[in-house]
Amino acid sequence: LFCPENLSLINDGPALRRSFIDIALSQLKPVYIAFLSRYARILRERNSLLKSARDGAMTPSMIIDTLDVYSEQLARISASIAKMRSDYINRLDECVKQYFDAMTNQREEVKIRYRCGCGEGSYDDEDYIYSKFLDMLGSHVEREIRYGSTLFGIHRDEIDITVNGKPARLYGSQGQRRSVALAMKLAEGEISKADTGEYPVFLLDDVLSELDLRRRSFILSELRDRQVIVTSCEDELFSSVAGVNIIRVSNGNTIND
């Protein structure tokens, strides 16, 4: 599904971009759901210990051994999730580039990059990610106690999206941001096809508004090998499109052309 609300992928904070990746991965790899569930449980229990120390219910010396156990578990599951996210975003980036090139006739460049909560470095090596997280969790205990929460982990991940080298969220036009969000959803379907052997159904709600002629032409003519349902309030946009089924809705009544 692509609808106007999907612009929040570009416009809003990192939590929505993490959610997009988590949902996409969960549909392809059931084990990923188990990883997220385990991560949430460990994070919740670790935060509870930190709050107890902050509020004086327990002293830092009383929680340190248990905290170390939770830190090790959190670092290990963070590494597994981060590796899967990194691999998926690398694939997503390549697919989005292809769609964006087609939409813009290669006049604009898009880049999607994974920024892990463990800091800069190589995300190809799960053991490396684990060691980075473990070091960060073990080196900032006093600070985390002051905040009463875990400050490092994959819940702090970000997905950077740039157009022509600039952050799309800050500098992209409405049309550019809409195009990137659409390309991300189409790329999600492309990866699904590669992994499952068939395309999903694409539901594009009011996707043509605020797109220029080139981008509209791409949507209406270049996605013919997929099952695509497009809605729009602008009837004239479909007048020159051949070989499609057009359903007009007026006052609650549908008319098949």
C-alpha positions in Angstrom: 0.0 0.0 0.0 1.1 3.5 -0.9 -1.0 6.4 0.3 -0.3 10.1 1.2 0.5 9.1 4.8 3.6 7.3 3.5 5.2 10.6 3.1 5.9 10.3 6.8 8.6 7.8 5.8 10.6 10.8 4.6 9.2 13.7 6.7 9.0 12.3 10.2 11.5 10.8 12.7 13.6 7.7 12.5 11.0 5.5 14.3 8.8 5.3 11.3 11.7 4.4 9.0 12.7 1.6 11.4 9.1 0.4 11.4 9.0 0.3 7.6 12.2 -1.9 7.6 10.9 -4.1 10.4 7.6 -4.7 8.7 9.2 -5.5 5.4 11.7 -7.9 6.9 9.1 -9.6 9.1 7.1 -10.4 6.0 10.1 -12.1 4.5 11.8 -13.7 7.5 9.7 -14.9 10.4 12.8 -15.3 12.5 13.1 -11.5 12.4 9.9 -11.2 14.3 11.3 -13.4 17.0 14.4 -11.3 17.2 12.4 -8.1 17.6 10.3 -9.7 20.4 13.3 -10.9 22.3 15.0 -7.6 21.9 12.0 -5.7 23.3 11.8 -8.1 26.3 15.6 -7.7 27.1 15.4 -3.9 26.6 12.4 -3.6 28.9 14.1 -5.6 31.7 17.3 -3.8 31.4 15.5 -0.4 31.5 13.7 -1.6 34.7 17.1 -2.2 36.4 18.4 1.2 35.3 15.3 2.9 36.7 15.6 1.1 40.0 19.1 2.4 40.3 18.2 5.9 39.3 15.2 6.0 41.8 17.3 4.6 44.7 15.4 1.3 44.9 18.6 -0.5 44.3 22.2 0.7 44.3 24.4 0.5 41.2 26.6 -2.1 42.9 23.5 -4.3 43.4 22.5 -4.4 39.8 25.8 -4.4 38.0 26.2 -8.2 37.6 22.6 -8.6 36.3 23.0 -5.6 34.1 26.1 -7.1 32.5 24.1 -10.2 31.6 21.4 -8.1 30.0 24.0 -6.0 28.2 25.6 -9.1 26.7 22.2 -10.5 25.6 21.1 -7.1 24.2 24.4 -6.6 22.3 24.1 -10.1 20.8 20.5 -9.7 19.6 21.2 -6.1 18.4 24.0 -7.5 16.2 21.7 -10.0 14.6 19.0 -7.4 13.9 21.5 -4.8 12.7 23.0 -7.3 10.2 19.6 -8.2 8.8 18.6 -4.5 8.6 21.9 -3.6 6.9 21.6 -6.3 4.3 18.0 -5.4 3.5 18.7 -1.7 3.2 21.6 -2.4 0.8 19.2 -4.3 -1.4 16.5 -1.6 -1.0 19.0 1.1 -2.0 19.8 -0.6 -5.3 16.1 -1.1 -6.1 15.1 2.4 -5.2 17.9 3.8 -7.4 16.6 1.9 -10.4 13.0 3.2 -9.8 14.2 6.7 -9.2 16.4 6.7 -12.3 13.4 5.6 -14.4 11.1 8.2 -12.8 13.5 11.1 -13.3 15.3 10.0 -16.4 18.5 9.8 -14.3 18.4 13.6 -13.6 18.3 13.1 -9.9 20.2 10.8 -7.5 18.8 9.1 -4.4 20.7 7.3 -1.7 19.5 5.2 1.2 22.0 4.4 4.0 21.8 2.5 7.2 23.1 4.2 10.3 23.4 1.7 13.1 23.0 2.6 16.8 26.5 1.2 17.4 28.1 4.0 15.4 30.1 4.1 12.2 31.8 1.1 10.8 31.3 -2.1 8.9 27.8 -3.7 9.3 28.7 -6.8 7.3 30.4 -8.5 10.3 27.9 -9.5 13.0 30.7 -10.1 15.6 32.1 -6.6 15.0 28.6 -5.1 15.6 28.2 -7.2 18.8 31.6 -6.0 20.1 30.8 -2.4 19.4 27.4 -2.6 21.2 28.9 -4.5 24.1 31.6 -1.9 24.6 29.1 1.0 24.4 26.7 -0.7 26.9 29.5 -1.4 29.3 31.1 2.0 29.1 28.2 4.3 29.8 26.4 2.7 32.8 26.5 5.8 35.0 25.0 7.9 32.3 22.3 5.3 31.6 21.4 5.2 35.3 21.0 9.0 35.3 18.5 8.7 32.4 16.9 5.5 33.6 17.0 4.0 30.2 19.2 2.1 27.6 20.9 4.7 25.4 22.5 2.3 22.9 20.9 -0.4 20.7 19.1 -0.9 17.5 16.2 1.2 18.9 18.4 4.1 18.1 19.0 3.1 14.4 18.4 5.6 11.6 17.9 5.3 7.9 19.4 8.3 6.0 17.7 9.2 2.8 19.3 11.8 0.5 18.4 13.3 -2.9 21.2 14.8 -4.9 23.4 14.5 -1.8 21.1 16.4 0.5 18.8 15.1 3.2 15.4 14.5 1.6 13.5 15.3 4.8 15.0 18.8 4.9 15.7 19.8 1.3 13.6 17.6 -0.9 10.6 19.1 -2.7 7.1 17.6 -2.1 7.4 15.8 -5.4 10.8 14.4 -4.7 9.8 13.2 -1.2 6.7 11.6 -2.7 8.8 9.9 -5.4 11.3 8.6 -2.9 8.5 7.2 -0.7 6.9 5.6 -3.7 10.2 4.1 -4.9 10.7 2.6 -1.5 7.3 0.9 -1.5 7.9 -0.4 -5.1 11.4 -1.6 -4.1 9.9 -3.4 -1.2 7.7 -5.3 -3.6 10.7 -6.0 -5.9 12.6 -7.6 -3.0 9.5 -9.6 -2.1 9.3 -10.8 -5.6 13.0 -11.8 -5.6 12.6 -13.8 -2.3 9.1 -15.3 -2.8 8.9 -15.7 -6.6 5.8 -13.5 -7.1 4.9 -9.8 -6.9 2.5 -8.6 -4.2 -0.5 -6.5 -5.3 0.3 -2.8 -5.3 -2.4 -0.4 -4.0 -1.5 3.2 -4.9 -3.9 5.6 -3.3 -3.8 9.2 -4.7 -0.2 8.6 -5.9 -0.4 10.8 -9.0 -1.0 14.1 -7.3 2.0 16.4 -7.0 4.0 14.3 -9.5 5.3 15.8 -12.7 4.5 14.4 -16.1 7.6 12.1 -16.3 6.8 10.5 -12.9 3.1 10.1 -13.8 3.9 8.5 -17.1 6.2 6.0 -15.3 3.4 4.9 -12.9 0.8 4.6 -15.6 2.9 2.9 -18.3 5.9 1.2 -16.8 4.4 -1.1 -14.1 2.3 -3.2 -16.5 3.8 -6.5 -15.5 2.5 -6.1 -11.9 -1.0 -6.1 -10.5 -1.4 -2.4 -9.7 -4.5 -0.6 -8.5 -4.3 3.2 -8.7 -6.9 5.7 -7.3 -7.2 9.3 -8.1 -9.7 12.1 -8.0 -8.5 13.5 -11.4 -10.3 11.5 -14.0 -8.4 13.1 -16.9 -5.1 11.6 -15.8 -6.3 8.2 -17.1 -7.9 9.4 -20.4 -4.9 8.5 -22.5 -4.0 5.2 -20.8 -4.8 2.1 -22.9 -5.1 -1.5 -21.9 -6.3 -0.9 -18.3 -9.6 -1.4 -16.5 -10.9 2.0 -15.4 -13.6 2.0 -12.7 -15.4 5.4 -12.1 -17.1 6.0 -8.8 -19.7 8.8 -8.6 -22.1 9.3 -5.7 -21.5 5.9 -4.5 -22.1 4.1 -7.8 -19.4 2.4 -9.8 -19.2 2.3 -13.6 -16.9 -0.1 -15.4 -15.5 1.2 -18.8 
